[in-house]
């Protein structure tokens, strides 16, 4: 839970022990602690000051300057994480905690329009008959499920969270679904709920009377066979709930859960014996800032991975496409060479037969020679430059459409 100090209290704390020791108490780096001091114009002991003091040498304490007009008179130190965190998350948390040091956590927060509309809708909602909880879940409003009696407190909690978030550059916005937080280009959904406790159901006077009436009617039914045709009697006893559910009055704040590669920032904040959500607004705002940074880093990494995969896919596809083109061209060229060889044999055949035949020769060989000459003429025309141009255009070869009929494998 966050801690709040006046400038004087924090100044005394800074001059009571070395900054490295104080930073460990706050689960901060000494660099972040120095930034907080500079942000609030609080002087801290210079290098070597503590060594001189330990050696008994005279040291001078720099007096605390007066608060400048418009500056915060209180310093808020948001809670830190004791567990080890990835470097990016740890850096985002420290930066957010430095920014959060200016938040006046105890002040009455300004009203947020989305919060006010949500609370107004909650007050109009009917509680569920079993749990006694009323819910709000519609576009533009905050997703909540709490007891109607918690509405006033929930209003304070949400306004404080919205105000703390605004100090860190976090905006509560409407979306096509429920309201969400927008931070550093990331939209983060959230919800607030109130758990219930269950107790064994104790029959009410009315239920006891219903059960007694049923037993009396059942005894009459079984003792008088003539009444067995009574359609108004049911052999099934009245059913009463096994458990009763009561709202606990404790609120739970949940940020939306999304899988992040290599990171798991805190997403849940709940009332406990000591901590209450009203006093955790700064911690929640810091948590939103950290989650937004983690999600942004995760999104950028995924986009970069997707870009590399797409480049690799295109590279593989380009190799396969070029292979497809080379195979088509080679096949066409081999086919042309075969045709040229066949055409050369045909020329030699026609020339040989024509030399043996007389000019007015008739018979089957003469017909064969005529047929062969006609075919030779057509083939020579087809293999001329103009003929080949038309042929290659029809086959879509040796131009930009060389990759005709290319189909990359589905697994790419």
Secondary structure in CASP SS format (residue, H / E / C, confidence):
PFRMAT SS
TARGET T0000
AUTHOR 0000-0000-0000
METHOD secondary structure of the structure
MODEL  1
X C 1.00
X C 1.00
X E 1.00
X E 1.00
X E 1.00
X E 1.00
X H 1.00
X H 1.00
X H 1.00
X H 1.00
X H 1.00
X H 1.00
X H 1.00
X H 1.00
X C 1.00
X C 1.00
X C 1.00
X C 1.00
X H 1.00
X H 1.00
X H 1.00
X H 1.00
X H 1.00
X H 1.00
X H 1.00
X C 1.00
X C 1.00
X C 1.00
X C 1.00
X H 1.00
X H 1.00
X H 1.00
X H 1.00
X H 1.00
X H 1.00
X H 1.00
X H 1.00
X H 1.00
X H 1.00
X C 1.00
X C 1.00
X C 1.00
X C 1.00
X C 1.00
X C 1.00
X C 1.00
X C 1.00
X C 1.00
X H 1.00
X H 1.00
X H 1.00
X H 1.00
X H 1.00
X H 1.00
X C 1.00
X C 1.00
X C 1.00
X C 1.00
X C 1.00
X C 1.00
X C 1.00
X C 1.00
X C 1.00
X C 1.00
X C 1.00
X C 1.00
X C 1.00
X C 1.00
X C 1.00
X C 1.00
X C 1.00
X C 1.00
X C 1.00
X E 1.00
X E 1.00
X E 1.00
X E 1.00
X C 1.00
X C 1.00
X C 1.00
X C 1.00
X C 1.00
X C 1.00
X C 1.00
X C 1.00
X C 1.00
X H 1.00
X H 1.00
X H 1.00
X H 1.00
X H 1.00
X H 1.00
X H 1.00
X H 1.00
X H 1.00
X H 1.00
X H 1.00
X H 1.00
X H 1.00
X H 1.00
X C 1.00
X C 1.00
X C 1.00
X C 1.00
X C 1.00
X C 1.00
X C 1.00
X C 1.00
X C 1.00
X C 1.00
X C 1.00
X C 1.00
X H 1.00
X H 1.00
X H 1.00
X H 1.00
X H 1.00
X H 1.00
X H 1.00
X H 1.00
X H 1.00
X H 1.00
X H 1.00
X H 1.00
X C 1.00
X C 1.00
X C 1.00
X C 1.00
X C 1.00
X C 1.00
X C 1.00
X C 1.00
X E 1.00
X E 1.00
X E 1.00
X E 1.00
X C 1.00
X C 1.00
X C 1.00
X C 1.00
X C 1.00
X C 1.00
X E 1.00
X E 1.00
X E 1.00
X E 1.00
X E 1.00
X H 1.00
X H 1.00
X H 1.00
X H 1.00
X H 1.00
X H 1.00
X H 1.00
X H 1.00
X H 1.00
X H 1.00
X H 1.00
X H 1.00
X H 1.00
X H 1.00
X H 1.00
X H 1.00
X H 1.00
X H 1.00
X H 1.00
X H 1.00
X C 1.00
X C 1.00
X C 1.00
X E 1.00
X E 1.00
X E 1.00
X C 1.00
X C 1.00
X C 1.00
X C 1.00
X C 1.00
X C 1.00
X E 1.00
X E 1.00
X E 1.00
X E 1.00
X C 1.00
X C 1.00
X E 1.00
X E 1.00
X E 1.00
X E 1.00
X E 1.00
X E 1.00
X E 1.00
X E 1.00
X E 1.00
X E 1.00
X E 1.00
X E 1.00
X E 1.00
X E 1.00
X E 1.00
X C 1.00
X C 1.00
X C 1.00
X C 1.00
X H 1.00
X H 1.00
X H 1.00
X H 1.00
X H 1.00
X H 1.00
X H 1.00
X H 1.00
X H 1.00
X H 1.00
X H 1.00
X H 1.00
X H 1.00
X H 1.00
X H 1.00
X H 1.00
X H 1.00
X H 1.00
X H 1.00
X C 1.00
X H 1.00
X H 1.00
X H 1.00
X H 1.00
X H 1.00
X C 1.00
X C 1.00
X C 1.00
X C 1.00
X C 1.00
X C 1.00
X C 1.00
X C 1.00
X C 1.00
X C 1.00
X C 1.00
X C 1.00
X C 1.00
X E 1.00
X E 1.00
X E 1.00
X E 1.00
X E 1.00
X E 1.00
X E 1.00
X E 1.00
X E 1.00
X E 1.00
X E 1.00
X E 1.00
X E 1.00
X C 1.00
X C 1.00
X C 1.00
X C 1.00
X C 1.00
X C 1.00
X C 1.00
X C 1.00
X C 1.00
X C 1.00
X C 1.00
X C 1.00
X E 1.00
X E 1.00
X E 1.00
X C 1.00
X C 1.00
X C 1.00
X C 1.00
X C 1.00
X C 1.00
X H 1.00
X H 1.00
X H 1.00
X H 1.00
X H 1.00
X H 1.00
X H 1.00
X H 1.00
X H 1.00
X H 1.00
X H 1.00
X H 1.00
X H 1.00
X H 1.00
X H 1.00
X H 1.00
X H 1.00
X H 1.00
X H 1.00
X H 1.00
X H 1.00
X H 1.00
X H 1.00
X H 1.00
X H 1.00
X H 1.00
X H 1.00
X H 1.00
X H 1.00
X H 1.00
X H 1.00
X H 1.00
X H 1.00
X H 1.00
X H 1.00
X H 1.00
X H 1.00
X H 1.00
X H 1.00
X H 1.00
X H 1.00
X H 1.00
X H 1.00
X H 1.00
X H 1.00
X H 1.00
X H 1.00
X H 1.00
X H 1.00
X H 1.00
X H 1.00
X H 1.00
X H 1.00
X H 1.00
X H 1.00
X H 1.00
X H 1.00
X H 1.00
X H 1.00
X H 1.00
X H 1.00
X H 1.00
X H 1.00
X H 1.00
X H 1.00
X H 1.00
X H 1.00
X H 1.00
X H 1.00
X H 1.00
X H 1.00
X H 1.00
X H 1.00
X H 1.00
X H 1.00
X H 1.00
X H 1.00
X H 1.00
X H 1.00
X H 1.00
X C 1.00
X C 1.00
X C 1.00
X C 1.00
X C 1.00
X C 1.00
X C 1.00
X H 1.00
X H 1.00
X H 1.00
X H 1.00
X H 1.00
X H 1.00
X H 1.00
X H 1.00
X H 1.00
X H 1.00
X H 1.00
X H 1.00
X H 1.00
X H 1.00
X H 1.00
X H 1.00
X H 1.00
X H 1.00
X H 1.00
X C 1.00
X C 1.00
X H 1.00
X H 1.00
X H 1.00
X H 1.00
X H 1.00
X H 1.00
X H 1.00
X H 1.00
X H 1.00
X H 1.00
X H 1.00
X C 1.00
X C 1.00
X C 1.00
X C 1.00
X H 1.00
X H 1.00
X H 1.00
X H 1.00
X C 1.00
X C 1.00
X C 1.00
X C 1.00
X C 1.00
X C 1.00
X C 1.00
X C 1.00
X C 1.00
END
